[in-house]
Amino acid sequence: MRKELLIGGLLVGLAGCATAKPKPATIPSYNSTKAKVLLSNKADHLTDQQEARFWRIARQAAKRGTKGDGDAASWANLKDDALYVAKTAKPHQYQLVYQVKATKPLPVTVSYGMLLRFTKNSLAHPAYKLDGIDTELVK
């Protein structure tokens, strides 16, 4: 009897886990005034969902910041390569370094350094101001 009750409780618990909806992605350390590296090749303090959202935000911000440098079609040849995300000492402000690789027409790597100030604590529907962008040709 105990065994059946334990198995039944376990199955109910697993069913509850399978149907639980994930929380909407929020921005880590949003109100913090301490600088912290959130994502780099040596640190990873983001969930998979947060990381995926930051990749998308970095690409969109780089496109927006370099809008006059070329047409949208040129971004089709750029593939994500590396991402660095750090919380700055100012609330709501983050430093991102987004790197892309191109294979056409020439193999080249481009790095975009950006300073973003988020206006709400949501990665699902991010709202931010691009305070600065630096572009560097790496290779």
N, CA, C and O atoms as a GROMACS GRO file, in nm:
protein
  556
    1MET      N    1   0.082  -0.119   0.000
    1MET     CA    2   0.000   0.000   0.000
    1MET      C    3   0.086   0.126   0.000
    1MET      O    4   0.061   0.220  -0.075
    2ARG      N    5   0.188   0.125   0.084
    2ARG     CA    6   0.279   0.240   0.090
    2ARG      C    7   0.350   0.262  -0.042
    2ARG      O    8   0.367   0.375  -0.088
    3LYS      N    9   0.391   0.153  -0.102
    3LYS     CA   10   0.464   0.159  -0.229
    3LYS      C   11   0.377   0.222  -0.339
    3LYS      O   12   0.424   0.307  -0.414
    4GLU      N   13   0.251   0.180  -0.346
    4GLU     CA   14   0.160   0.234  -0.447
    4GLU      C   15   0.133   0.382  -0.422
    4GLU      O   16   0.123   0.460  -0.517
    5LEU      N   17   0.122   0.420  -0.296
    5LEU     CA   18   0.099   0.560  -0.260
    5LEU      C   19   0.220   0.646  -0.297
    5LEU      O   20   0.205   0.757  -0.348
    6LEU      N   21   0.337   0.595  -0.272
    6LEU     CA   22   0.461   0.665  -0.306
    6LEU      C   23   0.475   0.682  -0.457
    6LEU      O   24   0.511   0.790  -0.504
    7ILE      N   25   0.448   0.578  -0.531
    7ILE     CA   26   0.456   0.584  -0.678
    7ILE      C   27   0.352   0.680  -0.732
    7ILE      O   28   0.381   0.758  -0.823
    8GLY      N   29   0.230   0.675  -0.678
    8GLY     CA   30   0.124   0.766  -0.721
    8GLY      C   31   0.162   0.912  -0.695
    8GLY      O   32   0.141   0.998  -0.780
    9GLY      N   33   0.216   0.939  -0.577
    9GLY     CA   34   0.260   1.075  -0.544
    9GLY      C   35   0.371   1.122  -0.635
    9GLY      O   36   0.374   1.238  -0.677
   10LEU      N   37   0.463   1.033  -0.667
   10LEU     CA   38   0.574   1.066  -0.758
   10LEU      C   39   0.523   1.099  -0.897
   10LEU      O   40   0.569   1.195  -0.959
   11LEU      N   41   0.428   1.020  -0.947
   11LEU     CA   42   0.371   1.045  -1.080
   11LEU      C   43   0.296   1.177  -1.085
   11LEU      O   44   0.304   1.250  -1.184
   12VAL      N   45   0.221   1.209  -0.979
   12VAL     CA   46   0.149   1.336  -0.974
   12VAL      C   47   0.249   1.452  -0.972
   12VAL      O   48   0.229   1.553  -1.038
   13GLY      N   49   0.356   1.437  -0.895
   13GLY     CA   50   0.460   1.540  -0.888
   13GLY      C   51   0.528   1.562  -1.022
   13GLY      O   52   0.552   1.676  -1.061
   14LEU      N   53   0.558   1.455  -1.092
   14LEU     CA   54   0.621   1.467  -1.224
   14LEU      C   55   0.526   1.529  -1.324
   14LEU      O   56   0.568   1.608  -1.409
   15ALA      N   57   0.400   1.495  -1.317
   15ALA     CA   58   0.301   1.554  -1.408
   15ALA      C   59   0.290   1.704  -1.384
   15ALA      O   60   0.275   1.781  -1.479
   16GLY      N   61   0.297   1.745  -1.259
   16GLY     CA   62   0.292   1.888  -1.227
   16GLY      C   63   0.413   1.962  -1.280
   16GLY      O   64   0.401   2.075  -1.326
   17CYS      N   65   0.529   1.899  -1.275
   17CYS     CA   66   0.651   1.961  -1.330
   17CYS      C   67   0.643   1.976  -1.480
   17CYS      O   68   0.690   2.075  -1.536
   18ALA      N   69   0.584   1.877  -1.546
   18ALA     CA   70   0.577   1.881  -1.693
   18ALA      C   71   0.482   1.988  -1.743
   18ALA      O   72   0.501   2.041  -1.852
   19THR      N   73   0.379   2.021  -1.664
   19THR     CA   74   0.282   2.120  -1.710
   19THR      C   75   0.311   2.260  -1.660
   19THR      O   76   0.244   2.355  -1.701
   20ALA      N   77   0.411   2.277  -1.572
   20ALA     CA   78   0.443   2.410  -1.519
   20ALA      C   79   0.499   2.498  -1.630
   20ALA      O   80   0.586   2.456  -1.706
   21LYS      N   81   0.448   2.618  -1.639
   21LYS     CA   82   0.496   2.711  -1.741
   21LYS      C   83   0.620   2.782  -1.690
   21LYS      O   84   0.625   2.820  -1.573
   22PRO      N   85   0.720   2.802  -1.775
   22PRO     CA   86   0.839   2.874  -1.731
   22PRO      C   87   0.805   3.021  -1.708
   22PRO      O   88   0.719   3.078  -1.775
   23LYS      N   89   0.875   3.081  -1.612
   23LYS     CA   90   0.856   3.223  -1.585
   23LYS      C   91   0.906   3.304  -1.704
   23LYS      O   92   0.999   3.262  -1.773
   24PRO      N   93   0.844   3.419  -1.729
   24PRO     CA   94   0.895   3.505  -1.835
   24PRO      C   95   1.038   3.548  -1.800
   24PRO      O   96   1.070   3.570  -1.684
   25ALA      N   97   1.119   3.561  -1.901
   25ALA     CA   98   1.259   3.596  -1.879
   25ALA      C   99   1.271   3.739  -1.827
   25ALA      O  100   1.224   3.834  -1.890
   26THR      N  101   1.334   3.752  -1.713
   26THR     CA  102   1.363   3.884  -1.659
   26THR      C  103   1.512   3.910  -1.672
   26THR      O  104   1.591   3.818  -1.692
   27ILE      N  105   1.548   4.035  -1.662
   27ILE     CA  106   1.688   4.074  -1.676
   27ILE      C  107   1.756   4.056  -1.541
   27ILE      O  108   1.712   4.114  -1.442
   28PRO      N  109   1.863   3.978  -1.534
   28PRO     CA  110   1.930   3.955  -1.406
   28PRO      C  111   1.998   4.082  -1.356
   28PRO      O  112   2.050   4.162  -1.434
   29SER      N  113   1.998   4.101  -1.225
   29SER     CA  114   2.064   4.213  -1.157
   29SER      C  115   2.014   4.348  -1.207
   29SER      O  116   2.090   4.444  -1.212
   30TYR      N  117   1.888   4.357  -1.245
   30TYR     CA  118   1.832   4.476  -1.308
   30TYR      C  119   1.850   4.603  -1.226
   30TYR      O  120   1.892   4.705  -1.280
   31ASN      N  121   1.821   4.599  -1.097
   31ASN     CA  122   1.831   4.717  -1.012
   31ASN      C  123   1.964   4.727  -0.937
   31ASN      O  124   1.984   4.820  -0.859
   32SER      N  125   2.052   4.634  -0.959
   32SER     CA  126   2.179   4.630  -0.887
   32SER      C  127   2.271   4.745  -0.927
   32SER      O  128   2.269   4.792  -1.041
   33THR      N  129   2.353   4.788  -0.831
   33THR     CA  130   2.455   4.890  -0.859
   33THR      C  131   2.594   4.829  -0.851
   33THR      O  132   2.693   4.901  -0.836
   34LYS      N  133   2.601   4.699  -0.860
   34LYS     CA  134   2.731   4.630  -0.860
   34LYS      C  135   2.760   4.576  -0.999
   34LYS      O  136   2.673   4.517  -1.064
   35ALA      N  137   2.881   4.598  -1.044
   35ALA     CA  138   2.922   4.547  -1.174
   35ALA      C  139   2.945   4.396  -1.164
   35ALA      O  140   3.000   4.348  -1.065
   36LYS      N  141   2.902   4.322  -1.266
   36LYS     CA  142   2.916   4.177  -1.264
   36LYS      C  143   2.913   4.124  -1.407
   36LYS      O  144   2.829   4.164  -1.488
   37VAL      N  145   3.005   4.034  -1.438
   37VAL     CA  146   3.005   3.967  -1.568
   37VAL      C  147   2.900   3.857  -1.562
   37VAL      O  148   2.906   3.769  -1.477
   38LEU      N  149   2.804   3.863  -1.654
   38LEU     CA  150   2.696   3.765  -1.658
   38LEU      C  151   2.721   3.654  -1.758
   38LEU      O  152   2.679   3.540  -1.737
   39LEU      N  153   2.790   3.687  -1.868
   39LEU     CA  154   2.818   3.586  -1.971
   39LEU      C  155   2.949   3.620  -2.041
   39LEU      O  156   2.968   3.731  -2.091
   40SER      N  157   3.037   3.524  -2.043
   40SER     CA  158   3.164   3.537  -2.115
   40SER      C  159   3.213   3.396  -2.144
   40SER      O  160   3.144   3.298  -2.116
   41ASN      N  161   3.332   3.385  -2.201
   41ASN     CA  162   3.385   3.251  -2.226
   41ASN      C  163   3.433   3.185  -2.096
   41ASN      O  164   3.467   3.067  -2.096
   42LYS      N  165   3.436   3.262  -1.984
   42LYS     CA  166   3.476   3.206  -1.855
   42LYS      C  167   3.363   3.203  -1.752
   42LYS      O  168   3.374   3.135  -1.650
   43ALA      N  169   3.256   3.276  -1.776
   43ALA     CA  170   3.145   3.284  -1.679
   43ALA      C  171   3.012   3.270  -1.751
   43ALA      O  172   2.994   3.318  -1.863
   44ASP      N  173   2.918   3.203  -1.683
   44ASP     CA  174   2.783   3.191  -1.737
   44ASP      C  175   2.684   3.194  -1.621
   44ASP      O  176   2.659   3.092  -1.557
   45HIS      N  177   2.628   3.312  -1.595
   45HIS     CA  178   2.532   3.330  -1.486
   45HIS      C  179   2.392   3.356  -1.540
   45HIS      O  180   2.309   3.415  -1.472
   46LEU      N  181   2.367   3.314  -1.663
   46LEU     CA  182   2.236   3.333  -1.726
   46LEU      C  183   2.170   3.198  -1.748
   46LEU      O  184   2.237   3.096  -1.768
   47THR      N  185   2.038   3.198  -1.744
   47THR     CA  186   1.965   3.076  -1.782
   47THR      C  187   1.973   3.064  -1.934
   47THR      O  188   2.012   3.159  -2.002
   48ASP      N  189   1.938   2.949  -1.987
   48ASP     CA  190   1.940   2.930  -2.132
   48ASP      C  191   1.846   3.029  -2.200
   48ASP      O  192   1.877   3.082  -2.307
   49GLN      N  193   1.730   3.054  -2.138
   49GLN     CA  194   1.633   3.147  -2.194
   49GLN      C  195   1.689   3.290  -2.195
   49GLN      O  196   1.674   3.361  -2.294
   50GLN      N  197   1.751   3.332  -2.085
   50GLN     CA  198   1.810   3.466  -2.078
   50GLN      C  199   1.922   3.480  -2.181
   50GLN      O  200   1.932   3.583  -2.248
   51GLU      N  201   2.005   3.378  -2.193
   51GLU     CA  202   2.115   3.384  -2.289
   51GLU      C  203   2.062   3.397  -2.432
   51GLU      O  204   2.113   3.479  -2.509
   52ALA      N  205   1.962   3.318  -2.467
   52ALA     CA  206   1.904   3.326  -2.601
   52ALA      C  207   1.848   3.465  -2.628
   52ALA      O  208   1.863   3.518  -2.738
   53ARG      N  209   1.783   3.523  -2.528
   53ARG     CA  210   1.727   3.658  -2.545
   53ARG      C  211   1.837   3.762  -2.563
   53ARG      O  212   1.824   3.852  -2.645
   54PHE      N  213   1.946   3.751  -2.486
   54PHE     CA  214   2.057   3.846  -2.500
   54PHE      C  215   2.123   3.834  -2.638
   54PHE      O  216   2.167   3.935  -2.693
   55TRP      N  217   2.132   3.713  -2.694
   55TRP     CA  218   2.185   3.697  -2.830
   55TRP      C  219   2.098   3.776  -2.928
   55TRP      O  220   2.149   3.849  -3.014
   56ARG      N  221   1.967   3.761  -2.916
   56ARG     CA  222   1.875   3.830  -3.005
   56ARG      C  223   1.883   3.982  -2.988
   56ARG      O  224   1.884   4.057  -3.086
   57ILE      N  225   1.888   4.028  -2.863
   57ILE     CA  226   1.897   4.171  -2.834
   57ILE      C  227   2.026   4.228  -2.891
   57ILE      O  228   2.026   4.336  -2.949
   58ALA      N  229   2.137   4.156  -2.874
   58ALA     CA  230   2.267   4.204  -2.923
   58ALA      C  231   2.265   4.221  -3.074
   58ALA      O  232   2.313   4.321  -3.127
   59ARG      N  233   2.209   4.124  -3.144
   59ARG     CA  234   2.202   4.134  -3.291
   59ARG      C  235   2.114   4.252  -3.334
   59ARG      O  236   2.151   4.328  -3.423
   60GLN      N  237   1.997   4.266  -3.270
   60GLN     CA  238   1.907   4.376  -3.303
   60GLN      C  239   1.971   4.511  -3.273
   60GLN      O  240   1.959   4.604  -3.352
   61ALA      N  241   2.039   4.522  -3.160
   61ALA     CA  242   2.102   4.649  -3.122
   61ALA      C  243   2.217   4.682  -3.217
   61ALA      O  244   2.235   4.799  -3.253
   62ALA      N  245   2.294   4.583  -3.259
   62ALA     CA  246   2.403   4.607  -3.353
   62ALA      C  247   2.347   4.653  -3.488
   62ALA      O  248   2.402   4.743  -3.551
   63LYS      N  249   2.239   4.590  -3.532
   63LYS     CA  250   2.175   4.633  -3.657
   63LYS      C  251   2.125   4.776  -3.646
   63LYS      O  252   2.145   4.857  -3.736
   64ARG      N  253   2.059   4.805  -3.532
   64ARG     CA  254   2.005   4.939  -3.511
   64ARG      C  255   2.117   5.043  -3.503
   64ARG      O  256   2.105   5.152  -3.559
   65GLY      N  257   2.224   5.011  -3.434
   65GLY     CA  258   2.335   5.105  -3.415
   65GLY      C  259   2.416   5.131  -3.539
   65GLY      O  260   2.482   5.235  -3.549
   66THR      N  261   2.413   5.039  -3.634
   66THR     CA  262   2.491   5.055  -3.758
   66THR      C  263   2.399   5.068  -3.878
   66THR      O  264   2.436   5.032  -3.989
   67LYS      N  265   2.282   5.119  -3.856
   67LYS     CA  266   2.178   5.127  -3.959
   67LYS      C  267   2.226   5.195  -4.087
   67LYS      O  268   2.192   5.150  -4.196
   68GLY      N  269   2.304   5.299  -4.076
   68GLY     CA  270   2.350   5.372  -4.194
   68GLY      C  271   2.471   5.310  -4.262
   68GLY      O  272   2.515   5.359  -4.366
   69ASP      N  273   2.525   5.200  -4.206
   69ASP     CA  274   2.648   5.141  -4.260
   69ASP      C  275   2.626   5.039  -4.370
   69ASP      O  276   2.723   4.986  -4.424
   70GLY      N  277   2.503   5.009  -4.403
   70GLY     CA  278   2.478   4.909  -4.507
   70GLY      C  279   2.333   4.870  -4.510
   70GLY      O  280   2.252   4.919  -4.430
   71ASP      N  281   2.299   4.784  -4.602
   71ASP     CA  282   2.160   4.741  -4.613
   71ASP      C  283   2.134   4.618  -4.527
   71ASP      O  284   2.227   4.552  -4.481
   72ALA      N  285   2.009   4.589  -4.506
   72ALA     CA  286   1.969   4.476  -4.422
   72ALA      C  287   2.015   4.343  -4.481
   72ALA      O  288   2.038   4.248  -4.406
   73ALA      N  289   2.027   4.334  -4.610
   73ALA     CA  290   2.068   4.209  -4.675
   73ALA      C  291   2.210   4.170  -4.635
   73ALA      O  292   2.243   4.052  -4.633
   74SER      N  293   2.294   4.267  -4.605
   74SER     CA  294   2.431   4.236  -4.567
   74SER      C  295   2.437   4.159  -4.435
   74SER      O  296   2.534   4.087  -4.411
   75TRP      N  297   2.336   4.172  -4.350
   75TRP     CA  298   2.332   4.098  -4.223
   75TRP      C  299   2.301   3.950  -4.245
   75TRP      O  300   2.326   3.869  -4.156
   76ALA      N  301   2.248   3.914  -4.359
   76ALA     CA  302   2.217   3.774  -4.386
   76ALA      C  303   2.344   3.689  -4.391
   76ALA      O  304   2.338   3.569  -4.364
   77ASN      N  305   2.456   3.748  -4.425
   77ASN     CA  306   2.583   3.675  -4.434
   77ASN      C  307   2.661   3.677  -4.303
   77ASN      O  308   2.770   3.620  -4.296
   78LEU      N  309   2.607   3.740  -4.200
   78LEU     CA  310   2.676   3.747  -4.071
   78LEU      C  311   2.618   3.644  -3.974
   78LEU      O  312   2.497   3.642  -3.951
   79LYS      N  313   2.703   3.561  -3.920
   79LYS     CA  314   2.661   3.456  -3.827
   79LYS      C  315   2.712   3.488  -3.687
   79LYS      O  316   2.825   3.534  -3.671
   80ASP      N  317   2.628   3.462  -3.586
   80ASP     CA  318   2.667   3.483  -3.446
   80ASP      C  319   2.795   3.406  -3.415
   80ASP      O  320   2.810   3.292  -3.457
   81ASP      N  321   2.887   3.471  -3.341
   81ASP     CA  322   3.013   3.407  -3.308
   81ASP      C  323   3.039   3.406  -3.157
   81ASP      O  324   3.066   3.300  -3.100
   82ALA      N  325   3.031   3.522  -3.092
   82ALA     CA  326   3.060   3.531  -2.949
   82ALA      C  327   2.976   3.641  -2.886
   82ALA      O  328   2.936   3.737  -2.953
   83LEU      N  329   2.951   3.626  -2.755
   83LEU     CA  330   2.874   3.727  -2.683
   83LEU      C  331   2.929   3.741  -2.542
   83LEU      O  332   2.958   3.642  -2.475
   84TYR      N  333   2.944   3.866  -2.500
   84TYR     CA  334   2.986   3.901  -2.365
   84TYR      C  335   2.879   3.993  -2.308
   84TYR      O  336   2.841   4.091  -2.372
   85VAL      N  337   2.830   3.963  -2.188
   85VAL     CA  338   2.727   4.046  -2.123
   85VAL      C  339   2.775   4.076  -1.982
   85VAL      O  340   2.809   3.986  -1.905
   86ALA      N  341   2.776   4.205  -1.947
   86ALA     CA  342   2.815   4.246  -1.812
   86ALA      C  343   2.718   4.351  -1.761
   86ALA      O  344   2.675   4.439  -1.835
   87LYS      N  345   2.684   4.340  -1.635
   87LYS     CA  346   2.604   4.442  -1.567
   87LYS      C  347   2.700   4.550  -1.522
   87LYS      O  348   2.802   4.520  -1.460
   88THR      N  349   2.670   4.676  -1.553
   88THR     CA  350   2.756   4.787  -1.510
   88THR      C  351   2.715   4.831  -1.369
   88THR      O  352   2.620   4.777  -1.312
   89ALA      N  353   2.786   4.927  -1.314
   89ALA     CA  354   2.756   4.977  -1.180
   89ALA      C  355   2.631   5.065  -1.177
   89ALA      O  356   2.583   5.098  -1.069
   90LYS      N  357   2.579   5.103  -1.292
   90LYS     CA  358   2.457   5.183  -1.297
   90LYS      C  359   2.336   5.091  -1.308
   90LYS      O  360   2.340   4.992  -1.381
   91PRO      N  361   2.226   5.124  -1.236
   91PRO     CA  362   2.106   5.041  -1.248
   91PRO      C  363   2.056   5.037  -1.392
   91PRO      O  364   2.058   5.138  -1.463
   92HIS      N  365   2.010   4.920  -1.434
   92HIS     CA  366   1.945   4.898  -1.564
   92HIS      C  367   2.041   4.906  -1.682
   92HIS      O  368   1.996   4.897  -1.796
   93GLN      N  369   2.171   4.922  -1.658
   93GLN     CA  370   2.266   4.941  -1.768
   93GLN      C  371   2.356   4.817  -1.783
   93GLN      O  372   2.406   4.762  -1.686
   94TYR      N  373   2.374   4.776  -1.910
   94TYR     CA  374   2.450   4.656  -1.941
   94TYR      C  375   2.548   4.685  -2.055
   94TYR      O  376   2.519   4.762  -2.146
   95GLN      N  377   2.663   4.621  -2.048
   95GLN     CA  378   2.762   4.629  -2.154
   95GLN      C  379   2.758   4.496  -2.230
   95GLN      O  380   2.764   4.389  -2.170
   96LEU      N  381   2.746   4.505  -2.362
   96LEU     CA  382   2.746   4.386  -2.445
   96LEU      C  383   2.856   4.398  -2.549
   96LEU      O  384   2.879   4.505  -2.605
   97VAL      N  385   2.923   4.289  -2.573
   97VAL     CA  386   3.016   4.280  -2.686
   97VAL      C  387   2.967   4.162  -2.768
   97VAL      O  388   2.967   4.047  -2.724
   98TYR      N  389   2.926   4.194  -2.889
   98TYR     CA  390   2.866   4.095  -2.979
   98TYR      C  391   2.957   4.081  -3.100
   98TYR      O  392   2.994   4.179  -3.164
   99GLN      N  393   2.994   3.958  -3.129
   99GLN     CA  394   3.086   3.932  -3.239
   99GLN      C  395   3.019   3.843  -3.343
   99GLN      O  396   2.953   3.744  -3.310
  100VAL      N  397   3.037   3.881  -3.469
  100VAL     CA  398   2.981   3.805  -3.581
  100VAL      C  399   3.092   3.770  -3.679
  100VAL      O  400   3.195   3.837  -3.687
  101LYS      N  401   3.068   3.663  -3.754
  101LYS     CA  402   3.161   3.621  -3.859
  101LYS      C  403   3.089   3.626  -3.992
  101LYS      O  404   2.972   3.588  -4.003
  102ALA      N  405   3.160   3.671  -4.093
  102ALA     CA  406   3.106   3.671  -4.229
  102ALA      C  407   3.191   3.577  -4.313
  102ALA      O  408   3.312   3.566  -4.294
  103THR      N  409   3.126   3.510  -4.406
  103THR     CA  410   3.198   3.423  -4.498
  103THR      C  411   3.191   3.476  -4.640
  103THR      O  412   3.276   3.445  -4.724
  104LYS      N  413   3.089   3.558  -4.667
  104LYS     CA  414   3.073   3.617  -4.800
  104LYS      C  415   3.072   3.767  -4.787
  104LYS      O  416   3.017   3.814  -4.687
  105PRO      N  417   3.121   3.844  -4.870
  105PRO     CA  418   3.206   3.810  -4.982
  105PRO      C  419   3.349   3.777  -4.938
  105PRO      O  420   3.421   3.711  -5.012
  106LEU      N  421   3.390   3.822  -4.818
  106LEU     CA  422   3.523   3.791  -4.765
  106LEU      C  423   3.509   3.737  -4.623
  106LEU      O  424   3.419   3.779  -4.550
  107PRO      N  425   3.596   3.645  -4.582
  107PRO     CA  426   3.590   3.598  -4.443
  107PRO      C  427   3.641   3.709  -4.350
  107PRO      O  428   3.755   3.754  -4.362
  108VAL      N  429   3.556   3.750  -4.258
  108VAL     CA  430   3.591   3.859  -4.167
  108VAL      C  431   3.513   3.842  -4.037
  108VAL      O  432   3.403   3.786  -4.036
  109THR      N  433   3.570   3.891  -3.927
  109THR     CA  434   3.502   3.891  -3.798
  109THR      C  435   3.488   4.036  -3.753
  109THR      O  436   3.584   4.113  -3.756
  110VAL      N  437   3.366   4.071  -3.710
  110VAL     CA  438   3.337   4.206  -3.666
  110VAL      C  439   3.285   4.201  -3.523
  110VAL      O  440   3.203   4.116  -3.488
  111SER      N  441   3.335   4.293  -3.439
  111SER     CA  442   3.294   4.300  -3.300
  111SER      C  443   3.221   4.432  -3.275
  111SER      O  444   3.266   4.539  -3.317
  112TYR      N  445   3.108   4.424  -3.206
  112TYR     CA  446   3.027   4.542  -3.172
  112TYR      C  447   3.024   4.556  -3.020
  112TYR      O  448   2.971   4.469  -2.950
  113GLY      N  449   3.079   4.662  -2.969
  113GLY     CA  450   3.072   4.692  -2.826
  113GLY      C  451   2.958   4.789  -2.803
  113GLY      O  452   2.951   4.894  -2.867
  114MET      N  453   2.866   4.755  -2.712
  114MET     CA  454   2.745   4.836  -2.693
  114MET      C  455   2.718   4.859  -2.545
  114MET      O  456   2.752   4.777  -2.460
  115LEU      N  457   2.657   4.972  -2.518
  115LEU     CA  458   2.608   5.004  -2.385
  115LEU      C  459   2.457   5.020  -2.396
  115LEU      O  460   2.408   5.109  -2.465
  116LEU      N  461   2.382   4.932  -2.326
  116LEU     CA  462   2.236   4.933  -2.333
  116LEU      C  463   2.179   4.971  -2.198
  116LEU      O  464   2.225   4.924  -2.094
  117ARG      N  465   2.077   5.056  -2.200
  117ARG     CA  466   2.003   5.092  -2.078
  117ARG      C  467   1.860   5.046  -2.096
  117ARG      O  468   1.785   5.100  -2.178
  118PHE      N  469   1.822   4.944  -2.019
  118PHE     CA  470   1.688   4.887  -2.030
  118PHE      C  471   1.588   4.975  -1.955
  118PHE      O  472   1.619   5.028  -1.849
  119THR      N  473   1.468   4.989  -2.011
  119THR     CA  474   1.365   5.072  -1.949
  119THR      C  475   1.259   4.989  -1.878
  119THR      O  476   1.171   5.044  -1.812
  120LYS      N  477   1.265   4.856  -1.893
  120LYS     CA  478   1.179   4.767  -1.815
  120LYS      C  479   1.249   4.634  -1.798
  120LYS      O  480   1.332   4.595  -1.880
  121ASN      N  481   1.213   4.563  -1.691
  121ASN     CA  482   1.279   4.439  -1.654
  121ASN      C  483   1.216   4.319  -1.724
  121ASN      O  484   1.159   4.231  -1.659
  122SER      N  485   1.226   4.316  -1.856
  122SER     CA  486   1.169   4.206  -1.932
  122SER      C  487   1.258   4.173  -2.051
  122SER      O  488   1.296   4.261  -2.129
  123LEU      N  489   1.291   4.047  -2.063
  123LEU     CA  490   1.363   4.002  -2.182
  123LEU      C  491   1.266   3.948  -2.286
  123LEU      O  492   1.302   3.933  -2.402
  124ALA      N  493   1.143   3.919  -2.244
  124ALA     CA  494   1.042   3.870  -2.338
  124ALA      C  495   1.004   3.980  -2.436
  124ALA      O  496   0.988   3.955  -2.556
  125HIS      N  497   0.989   4.102  -2.386
  125HIS     CA  498   0.957   4.218  -2.469
  125HIS      C  499   1.051   4.331  -2.427
  125HIS      O  500   1.008   4.425  -2.360
  126PRO      N  501   1.179   4.322  -2.465
  126PRO     CA  502   1.276   4.418  -2.414
  126PRO      C  503   1.256   4.559  -2.469
  126PRO      O  504   1.222   4.578  -2.586
  127ALA      N  505   1.278   4.655  -2.383
  127ALA     CA  506   1.277   4.796  -2.422
  127ALA      C  507   1.407   4.855  -2.369
  127ALA      O  508   1.434   4.850  -2.249
  128TYR      N  509   1.487   4.911  -2.458
  128TYR     CA  510   1.617   4.961  -2.417
  128TYR      C  511   1.658   5.079  -2.503
  128TYR      O  512   1.606   5.102  -2.612
  129LYS      N  513   1.755   5.154  -2.450
  129LYS     CA  514   1.814   5.264  -2.523
  129LYS      C  515   1.959   5.228  -2.550
  129LYS      O  516   2.031   5.187  -2.458
  130LEU      N  517   2.000   5.241  -2.672
  130LEU     CA  518   2.138   5.214  -2.710
  130LEU      C  519   2.219   5.341  -2.684
  130LEU      O  520   2.210   5.438  -2.759
  131ASP      N  521   2.298   5.339  -2.575
  131ASP     CA  522   2.373   5.458  -2.536
  131ASP      C  523   2.504   5.475  -2.611
  131ASP      O  524   2.560   5.585  -2.614
  132GLY      N  525   2.553   5.371  -2.671
  132GLY     CA  526   2.676   5.383  -2.748
  132GLY      C  527   2.710   5.252  -2.816
  132GLY      O  528   2.677   5.145  -2.767
  133ILE      N  529   2.778   5.263  -2.931
  133ILE     CA  530   2.821   5.143  -3.003
  133ILE      C  531   2.955   5.170  -3.069
  133ILE      O  532   2.975   5.275  -3.129
  134ASP      N  533   3.046   5.074  -3.057
  134ASP     CA  534   3.176   5.079  -3.122
  134ASP      C  535   3.188   4.956  -3.209
  134ASP      O  536   3.154   4.845  -3.167
  135THR      N  537   3.234   4.975  -3.329
  135THR     CA  538   3.252   4.865  -3.423
  135THR      C  539   3.400   4.845  -3.447
  135THR      O  540   3.475   4.941  -3.468
  136GLU      N  541   3.443   4.718  -3.444
  136GLU     CA  542   3.585   4.688  -3.464
  136GLU      C  543   3.598   4.568  -3.558
  136GLU      O  544   3.532   4.466  -3.538
  137LEU      N  545   3.680   4.582  -3.658
  137LEU     CA  546   3.710   4.471  -3.749
  137LEU      C  547   3.819   4.388  -3.683
  137LEU      O  548   3.930   4.436  -3.662
  138VAL      N  549   3.786   4.263  -3.649
  138VAL     CA  550   3.879   4.178  -3.574
  138VAL      C  551   3.977   4.108  -3.667
  138VAL      O  552   4.096   4.104  -3.638
  139LYS      N  553   3.928   4.053  -3.778
  139LYS     CA  554   4.017   3.981  -3.871
  139LYS      C  555   3.995   4.029  -4.011
  139LYS      O  556   4.060   3.980  -4.104
   0.00000   0.00000   0.00000
